[in-house]
Amino acid sequence: MNRKIALITGASRGLGKSAALHLVAQGIDIIGTYNSRADEAQALVAEIESQGGRAAMLQLDVGQSERFAAFSGAVANVLKNHFDRQHFDFLVNNAGIGVHANFVDTTVEQFDLLMNIHFKGPFFLTQSLLPLMNDGGRIVNISSGLARFSLPGYGAYAAMKGAMEVLTRYQAKELGERGIAVNILAPGAIETDFGGGAVRDIAAVNQMVASNTALGRAGQPDDIGAAIALLLSPGGQWINGQRIEASGGMFL
């Protein structure tokens, strides 16, 4: 029996890497993307293979939607030549960046960068990849706790995530005829290098997060990787069109 395959954008580090390793532990193979760090991407391939899984990594800037047709062709080639398959099963739209700027200071360039990576990118990348997805597959989009609670400096970023939350419901509605379930996972503050690593590296920021989280700490990458794997497990097959927050109870 063929193992299922998940395609994860931004898989070489942070939340994407954690998701990949959790999915491999569930017997799922990985096609991942990276933007600039080929060394980290290949290190992940080696780690997955050491655990008995299979993986391939492809370069992609999700902010460059004009490249998606060529990228889809590359995915088709990897499926055929590396996995002896024509389709993959799961898509995780994870790749992203952080920009901190108050509303009055946000530039057109910052806005466009965030829109291209966090909204336009996942919108058209998913559209481009749908012919390569199996019917009955699943899509997990990534939002943020900042789409529910508000912290100064994240208005543009959070607005893109809010747009993704609306899009997720429409995707679930329209892709249901193919049996494809679509959900969106909203992490709280996580200790990674995202946005300059403030939650991980600045003690005062970490303590602020912990003191406003019901479980009393900031999140770890594995908290989110495990949640993504949960949504793509057999037990998650009837969850559809939902926003699910994994924040430890932040700002309840």
Contacts in CASP RR format, 6 or more apart in sequence:
PFRMAT RR
TARGET T0000
AUTHOR 0000-0000-0000
METHOD contacts of the structure
MODEL  1
MNRKIALITGASRGLGKSAALHLVAQGIDIIGTYNSRADEAQALVAEIES
QGGRAAMLQLDVGQSERFAAFSGAVANVLKNHFDRQHFDFLVNNAGIGVH
ANFVDTTVEQFDLLMNIHFKGPFFLTQSLLPLMNDGGRIVNISSGLARFS
LPGYGAYAAMKGAMEVLTRYQAKELGERGIAVNILAPGAIETDFGGGAVR
DIAAVNQMVASNTALGRAGQPDDIGAAIALLLSPGGQWINGQRIEASGGM
FL
2 85 0 8 1.000
3 27 0 8 1.000
3 28 0 8 1.000
3 29 0 8 1.000
3 53 0 8 1.000
3 54 0 8 1.000
4 27 0 8 1.000
4 28 0 8 1.000
4 29 0 8 1.000
4 88 0 8 1.000
4 89 0 8 1.000
4 90 0 8 1.000
5 28 0 8 1.000
5 29 0 8 1.000
5 30 0 8 1.000
5 31 0 8 1.000
5 79 0 8 1.000
5 83 0 8 1.000
5 85 0 8 1.000
5 88 0 8 1.000
5 89 0 8 1.000
5 90 0 8 1.000
6 19 0 8 1.000
6 20 0 8 1.000
6 23 0 8 1.000
6 28 0 8 1.000
6 29 0 8 1.000
6 30 0 8 1.000
6 31 0 8 1.000
6 88 0 8 1.000
6 89 0 8 1.000
6 90 0 8 1.000
6 91 0 8 1.000
6 92 0 8 1.000
6 232 0 8 1.000
7 30 0 8 1.000
7 31 0 8 1.000
7 32 0 8 1.000
7 33 0 8 1.000
7 75 0 8 1.000
7 88 0 8 1.000
7 90 0 8 1.000
7 91 0 8 1.000
7 92 0 8 1.000
7 129 0 8 1.000
8 16 0 8 1.000
8 19 0 8 1.000
8 20 0 8 1.000
8 23 0 8 1.000
8 30 0 8 1.000
8 31 0 8 1.000
8 32 0 8 1.000
8 33 0 8 1.000
8 92 0 8 1.000
8 94 0 8 1.000
9 32 0 8 1.000
9 33 0 8 1.000
9 60 0 8 1.000
9 62 0 8 1.000
9 92 0 8 1.000
9 93 0 8 1.000
9 94 0 8 1.000
9 95 0 8 1.000
9 122 0 8 1.000
9 125 0 8 1.000
10 16 0 8 1.000
10 32 0 8 1.000
10 33 0 8 1.000
10 34 0 8 1.000
10 35 0 8 1.000
10 62 0 8 1.000
10 94 0 8 1.000
10 95 0 8 1.000
10 96 0 8 1.000
11 17 0 8 1.000
11 19 0 8 1.000
11 20 0 8 1.000
11 30 0 8 1.000
11 32 0 8 1.000
11 33 0 8 1.000
11 34 0 8 1.000
11 41 0 8 1.000
11 44 0 8 1.000
11 57 0 8 1.000
11 94 0 8 1.000
12 32 0 8 1.000
12 33 0 8 1.000
12 34 0 8 1.000
12 37 0 8 1.000
12 40 0 8 1.000
12 41 0 8 1.000
12 43 0 8 1.000
12 44 0 8 1.000
12 57 0 8 1.000
13 34 0 8 1.000
13 37 0 8 1.000
13 40 0 8 1.000
13 192 0 8 1.000
13 193 0 8 1.000
14 192 0 8 1.000
14 193 0 8 1.000
14 194 0 8 1.000
14 221 0 8 1.000
15 94 0 8 1.000
15 142 0 8 1.000
15 187 0 8 1.000
15 190 0 8 1.000
15 192 0 8 1.000
15 194 0 8 1.000
15 221 0 8 1.000
15 224 0 8 1.000
15 225 0 8 1.000
15 228 0 8 1.000
16 92 0 8 1.000
16 94 0 8 1.000
16 221 0 8 1.000
16 225 0 8 1.000
16 228 0 8 1.000
17 40 0 8 1.000
17 44 0 8 1.000
17 221 0 8 1.000
18 221 0 8 1.000
18 222 0 8 1.000
18 224 0 8 1.000
18 225 0 8 1.000
18 226 0 8 1.000
19 92 0 8 1.000
19 94 0 8 1.000
19 224 0 8 1.000
19 225 0 8 1.000
19 228 0 8 1.000
19 229 0 8 1.000
20 30 0 8 1.000
20 32 0 8 1.000
20 44 0 8 1.000
20 48 0 8 1.000
20 55 0 8 1.000
21 47 0 8 1.000
21 48 0 8 1.000
21 51 0 8 1.000
21 225 0 8 1.000
22 222 0 8 1.000
22 225 0 8 1.000
22 226 0 8 1.000
22 228 0 8 1.000
22 229 0 8 1.000
23 30 0 8 1.000
23 90 0 8 1.000
23 228 0 8 1.000
23 229 0 8 1.000
23 232 0 8 1.000
24 30 0 8 1.000
24 48 0 8 1.000
24 51 0 8 1.000
24 52 0 8 1.000
24 53 0 8 1.000
24 55 0 8 1.000
25 51 0 8 1.000
25 229 0 8 1.000
26 229 0 8 1.000
26 232 0 8 1.000
26 233 0 8 1.000
27 53 0 8 1.000
28 89 0 8 1.000
28 90 0 8 1.000
28 232 0 8 1.000
29 53 0 8 1.000
29 54 0 8 1.000
29 55 0 8 1.000
29 83 0 8 1.000
30 48 0 8 1.000
30 53 0 8 1.000
30 54 0 8 1.000
30 55 0 8 1.000
30 56 0 8 1.000
31 55 0 8 1.000
31 56 0 8 1.000
31 57 0 8 1.000
31 58 0 8 1.000
31 75 0 8 1.000
31 78 0 8 1.000
31 79 0 8 1.000
31 88 0 8 1.000
32 41 0 8 1.000
32 55 0 8 1.000
32 56 0 8 1.000
32 57 0 8 1.000
32 58 0 8 1.000
33 57 0 8 1.000
33 58 0 8 1.000
33 59 0 8 1.000
33 60 0 8 1.000
33 62 0 8 1.000
33 95 0 8 1.000
34 40 0 8 1.000
34 41 0 8 1.000
34 57 0 8 1.000
34 58 0 8 1.000
34 59 0 8 1.000
34 60 0 8 1.000
35 59 0 8 1.000
35 60 0 8 1.000
35 61 0 8 1.000
35 62 0 8 1.000
35 95 0 8 1.000
38 57 0 8 1.000
38 59 0 8 1.000
41 57 0 8 1.000
42 57 0 8 1.000
44 55 0 8 1.000
44 57 0 8 1.000
45 55 0 8 1.000
45 56 0 8 1.000
45 57 0 8 1.000
48 54 0 8 1.000
48 55 0 8 1.000
49 55 0 8 1.000
54 82 0 8 1.000
54 83 0 8 1.000
56 78 0 8 1.000
56 82 0 8 1.000
56 83 0 8 1.000
58 71 0 8 1.000
58 74 0 8 1.000
58 75 0 8 1.000
58 78 0 8 1.000
60 67 0 8 1.000
60 71 0 8 1.000
60 95 0 8 1.000
61 67 0 8 1.000
62 95 0 8 1.000
62 96 0 8 1.000
62 116 0 8 1.000
62 117 0 8 1.000
62 121 0 8 1.000
62 122 0 8 1.000
62 125 0 8 1.000
63 113 0 8 1.000
63 116 0 8 1.000
63 117 0 8 1.000
63 120 0 8 1.000
63 121 0 8 1.000
64 116 0 8 1.000
65 116 0 8 1.000
65 120 0 8 1.000
65 121 0 8 1.000
65 124 0 8 1.000
65 125 0 8 1.000
68 121 0 8 1.000
68 124 0 8 1.000
68 125 0 8 1.000
68 128 0 8 1.000
69 128 0 8 1.000
71 125 0 8 1.000
71 128 0 8 1.000
72 128 0 8 1.000
72 129 0 8 1.000
72 131 0 8 1.000
72 132 0 8 1.000
75 88 0 8 1.000
75 129 0 8 1.000
75 132 0 8 1.000
76 86 0 8 1.000
76 132 0 8 1.000
79 85 0 8 1.000
79 86 0 8 1.000
79 87 0 8 1.000
79 88 0 8 1.000
79 132 0 8 1.000
80 86 0 8 1.000
86 132 0 8 1.000
87 132 0 8 1.000
87 133 0 8 1.000
87 134 0 8 1.000
88 132 0 8 1.000
88 133 0 8 1.000
88 134 0 8 1.000
89 133 0 8 1.000
89 134 0 8 1.000
89 136 0 8 1.000
89 137 0 8 1.000
89 138 0 8 1.000
90 137 0 8 1.000
90 138 0 8 1.000
90 139 0 8 1.000
90 140 0 8 1.000
90 232 0 8 1.000
91 126 0 8 1.000
91 129 0 8 1.000
91 133 0 8 1.000
91 138 0 8 1.000
91 139 0 8 1.000
91 140 0 8 1.000
92 139 0 8 1.000
92 140 0 8 1.000
92 142 0 8 1.000
92 228 0 8 1.000
92 232 0 8 1.000
93 122 0 8 1.000
93 125 0 8 1.000
93 126 0 8 1.000
93 139 0 8 1.000
93 140 0 8 1.000
93 141 0 8 1.000
93 142 0 8 1.000
93 164 0 8 1.000
94 142 0 8 1.000
94 228 0 8 1.000
95 117 0 8 1.000
96 117 0 8 1.000
96 118 0 8 1.000
97 113 0 8 1.000
97 114 0 8 1.000
97 117 0 8 1.000
97 194 0 8 1.000
97 195 0 8 1.000
98 114 0 8 1.000
98 157 0 8 1.000
98 194 0 8 1.000
98 195 0 8 1.000
98 196 0 8 1.000
99 110 0 8 1.000
99 113 0 8 1.000
99 114 0 8 1.000
99 156 0 8 1.000
99 157 0 8 1.000
99 195 0 8 1.000
100 153 0 8 1.000
100 154 0 8 1.000
100 195 0 8 1.000
101 107 0 8 1.000
101 110 0 8 1.000
101 153 0 8 1.000
101 156 0 8 1.000
102 152 0 8 1.000
102 153 0 8 1.000
103 153 0 8 1.000
103 155 0 8 1.000
103 156 0 8 1.000
106 155 0 8 1.000
106 156 0 8 1.000
110 156 0 8 1.000
111 156 0 8 1.000
114 156 0 8 1.000
114 157 0 8 1.000
114 160 0 8 1.000
115 160 0 8 1.000
118 157 0 8 1.000
118 160 0 8 1.000
118 161 0 8 1.000
118 164 0 8 1.000
119 160 0 8 1.000
119 163 0 8 1.000
119 164 0 8 1.000
119 167 0 8 1.000
122 141 0 8 1.000
122 164 0 8 1.000
122 167 0 8 1.000
123 167 0 8 1.000
126 139 0 8 1.000
126 171 0 8 1.000
130 175 0 8 1.000
133 180 0 8 1.000
135 178 0 8 1.000
135 179 0 8 1.000
135 180 0 8 1.000
136 178 0 8 1.000
136 179 0 8 1.000
136 180 0 8 1.000
136 181 0 8 1.000
137 179 0 8 1.000
137 180 0 8 1.000
137 181 0 8 1.000
138 180 0 8 1.000
138 181 0 8 1.000
138 182 0 8 1.000
138 183 0 8 1.000
138 231 0 8 1.000
138 232 0 8 1.000
138 237 0 8 1.000
139 171 0 8 1.000
139 175 0 8 1.000
139 180 0 8 1.000
139 181 0 8 1.000
139 182 0 8 1.000
139 183 0 8 1.000
140 182 0 8 1.000
140 183 0 8 1.000
140 184 0 8 1.000
140 185 0 8 1.000
140 228 0 8 1.000
140 231 0 8 1.000
140 232 0 8 1.000
141 164 0 8 1.000
141 167 0 8 1.000
141 168 0 8 1.000
141 171 0 8 1.000
141 182 0 8 1.000
141 183 0 8 1.000
141 184 0 8 1.000
141 185 0 8 1.000
142 164 0 8 1.000
142 184 0 8 1.000
142 185 0 8 1.000
142 186 0 8 1.000
142 187 0 8 1.000
143 161 0 8 1.000
143 162 0 8 1.000
143 164 0 8 1.000
143 165 0 8 1.000
143 184 0 8 1.000
143 185 0 8 1.000
143 186 0 8 1.000
143 243 0 8 1.000
144 157 0 8 1.000
144 158 0 8 1.000
144 161 0 8 1.000
144 186 0 8 1.000
144 187 0 8 1.000
144 188 0 8 1.000
145 158 0 8 1.000
145 161 0 8 1.000
145 186 0 8 1.000
145 187 0 8 1.000
145 188 0 8 1.000
145 245 0 8 1.000
145 247 0 8 1.000
145 250 0 8 1.000
146 154 0 8 1.000
146 155 0 8 1.000
146 157 0 8 1.000
146 158 0 8 1.000
146 161 0 8 1.000
147 158 0 8 1.000
147 161 0 8 1.000
147 162 0 8 1.000
147 165 0 8 1.000
147 186 0 8 1.000
148 186 0 8 1.000
148 245 0 8 1.000
148 251 0 8 1.000
149 250 0 8 1.000
149 251 0 8 1.000
150 158 0 8 1.000
161 186 0 8 1.000
164 184 0 8 1.000
165 184 0 8 1.000
165 186 0 8 1.000
165 243 0 8 1.000
168 182 0 8 1.000
168 183 0 8 1.000
168 184 0 8 1.000
168 241 0 8 1.000
168 243 0 8 1.000
169 241 0 8 1.000
171 182 0 8 1.000
171 241 0 8 1.000
172 181 0 8 1.000
172 182 0 8 1.000
172 183 0 8 1.000
172 240 0 8 1.000
172 241 0 8 1.000
173 241 0 8 1.000
175 182 0 8 1.000
176 240 0 8 1.000
181 236 0 8 1.000
181 237 0 8 1.000
181 238 0 8 1.000
181 239 0 8 1.000
181 240 0 8 1.000
181 241 0 8 1.000
182 240 0 8 1.000
182 241 0 8 1.000
183 231 0 8 1.000
183 239 0 8 1.000
183 240 0 8 1.000
183 241 0 8 1.000
183 242 0 8 1.000
183 243 0 8 1.000
183 244 0 8 1.000
184 241 0 8 1.000
184 242 0 8 1.000
184 243 0 8 1.000
184 244 0 8 1.000
185 224 0 8 1.000
185 227 0 8 1.000
185 228 0 8 1.000
185 231 0 8 1.000
185 244 0 8 1.000
185 245 0 8 1.000
185 246 0 8 1.000
186 243 0 8 1.000
186 244 0 8 1.000
186 245 0 8 1.000
186 246 0 8 1.000
186 247 0 8 1.000
187 219 0 8 1.000
187 223 0 8 1.000
187 224 0 8 1.000
187 227 0 8 1.000
187 245 0 8 1.000
187 246 0 8 1.000
187 247 0 8 1.000
188 219 0 8 1.000
188 245 0 8 1.000
188 246 0 8 1.000
188 247 0 8 1.000
188 248 0 8 1.000
188 250 0 8 1.000
189 199 0 8 1.000
189 209 0 8 1.000
189 213 0 8 1.000
189 218 0 8 1.000
189 219 0 8 1.000
189 247 0 8 1.000
189 250 0 8 1.000
190 199 0 8 1.000
190 218 0 8 1.000
190 219 0 8 1.000
190 220 0 8 1.000
190 221 0 8 1.000
190 223 0 8 1.000
190 224 0 8 1.000
191 197 0 8 1.000
191 199 0 8 1.000
191 200 0 8 1.000
191 206 0 8 1.000
191 218 0 8 1.000
191 219 0 8 1.000
191 220 0 8 1.000
191 221 0 8 1.000
192 199 0 8 1.000
192 200 0 8 1.000
192 221 0 8 1.000
193 200 0 8 1.000
198 205 0 8 1.000
199 205 0 8 1.000
199 206 0 8 1.000
199 209 0 8 1.000
199 218 0 8 1.000
199 219 0 8 1.000
200 206 0 8 1.000
200 218 0 8 1.000
206 218 0 8 1.000
209 217 0 8 1.000
209 218 0 8 1.000
209 219 0 8 1.000
209 250 0 8 1.000
210 216 0 8 1.000
210 217 0 8 1.000
210 218 0 8 1.000
212 250 0 8 1.000
212 251 0 8 1.000
213 219 0 8 1.000
213 247 0 8 1.000
213 248 0 8 1.000
213 249 0 8 1.000
213 250 0 8 1.000
214 248 0 8 1.000
214 249 0 8 1.000
214 250 0 8 1.000
214 252 0 8 1.000
215 248 0 8 1.000
215 249 0 8 1.000
216 248 0 8 1.000
219 247 0 8 1.000
219 248 0 8 1.000
223 246 0 8 1.000
223 248 0 8 1.000
224 246 0 8 1.000
227 244 0 8 1.000
227 246 0 8 1.000
230 236 0 8 1.000
231 239 0 8 1.000
231 244 0 8 1.000
END
